[in-house]
Amino acid sequence: MLAILLREPAAGELANRLAVSGDVLISAGTLSEMYIVASRRGIFERLDELLARIKPEIVPVTEEVAQKIGAI
């Protein structure tokens, strides 16, 4: 999502994929990191607007899940 807002080279393809995808899931941890980066890049409000349009399901991250992901 940040790639779209920052108009990185793959932004168009990513936007198309989001447009045709069904449910969008995002972990609470990733969401937090996106907001940190967006705030530092001055695009916090734009990220908020994009998330409002996409309406992703926010998936909680427990310590157990975080450890499993970290072990991959």
Backbone torsions as a table, in degrees:
resi	resn	phi	psi	omega
1	MET	NA	-38.0	177.3
2	LEU	-65.6	-36.4	177.9
3	ALA	-59.4	-37.8	177.9
4	ILE	-65.3	-49.2	-176.8
5	LEU	-67.4	-31.3	-179.6
6	LEU	-90.0	2.8	177.1
7	ARG	54.7	46.5	176.6
8	GLU	-73.4	164.9	-174.9
9	PRO	-52.3	-35.6	-178.1
10	ALA	-89.3	8.4	-174.4
11	ALA	-57.1	-44.0	-178.6
12	GLY	-61.8	-46.7	179.4
13	GLU	-63.6	-42.4	179.3
14	LEU	-64.2	-42.1	178.5
15	ALA	-62.4	-40.6	177.8
16	ASN	-63.1	-42.3	179.5
17	ARG	-63.4	-41.8	177.7
18	LEU	-63.9	-37.6	-177.2
19	ALA	-65.3	-34.3	-176.3
20	VAL	-99.0	-7.0	-178.5
21	SER	-76.1	158.1	176.2
22	GLY	-80.4	-116.0	179.8
23	ASP	-71.3	138.1	176.7
24	VAL	-109.8	124.6	178.1
25	LEU	-111.0	142.3	175.8
26	ILE	-145.2	137.5	-179.4
27	SER	-75.6	151.8	178.4
28	ALA	-60.9	-34.6	178.3
29	GLY	-65.1	-45.0	178.3
30	THR	-65.1	-39.6	178.3
31	LEU	-60.6	-44.2	178.1
32	SER	-60.1	-45.4	179.7
33	GLU	-63.3	-39.8	178.5
34	MET	-62.4	-42.0	179.5
35	TYR	-65.3	-37.0	177.8
36	ILE	-62.6	-49.3	179.8
37	VAL	-63.7	-43.8	-179.1
38	ALA	-61.8	-40.2	178.8
39	SER	-63.3	-44.7	-179.7
40	ARG	-68.1	-27.9	-179.8
41	ARG	-92.6	-1.7	178.2
42	GLY	77.2	24.4	-178.8
43	ILE	-124.1	25.3	-178.1
44	PHE	-56.0	-48.3	-177.6
45	GLU	-65.7	-37.8	178.9
46	ARG	-65.6	-38.5	176.5
47	LEU	-63.6	-43.7	178.0
48	ASP	-57.3	-43.8	180.0
49	GLU	-65.3	-42.2	179.2
50	LEU	-63.7	-44.3	178.7
51	LEU	-63.3	-36.0	178.0
52	ALA	-64.7	-34.9	178.4
53	ARG	-75.1	-41.1	-176.3
54	ILE	-76.6	-34.9	-178.4
55	LYS	54.1	59.0	-179.8
56	PRO	-71.8	154.6	172.7
57	GLU	-84.2	125.1	-179.3
58	ILE	-88.5	121.1	-177.4
59	VAL	-101.5	125.9	180.0
60	PRO	-67.7	152.3	177.4
61	VAL	-118.4	113.7	177.1
62	THR	-87.3	168.3	177.6
63	GLU	-59.7	-40.6	-180.0
64	GLU	-61.5	-45.4	179.0
65	VAL	-63.5	-43.8	179.8
66	ALA	-60.2	-41.1	178.6
67	GLN	-65.3	-41.5	178.6
68	LYS	-62.8	-43.4	179.2
69	ILE	-64.9	-41.8	179.5
70	GLY	-64.8	-24.5	-178.5
71	ALA	-84.4	-7.5	-178.1
72	ILE	-73.0	NA	NA
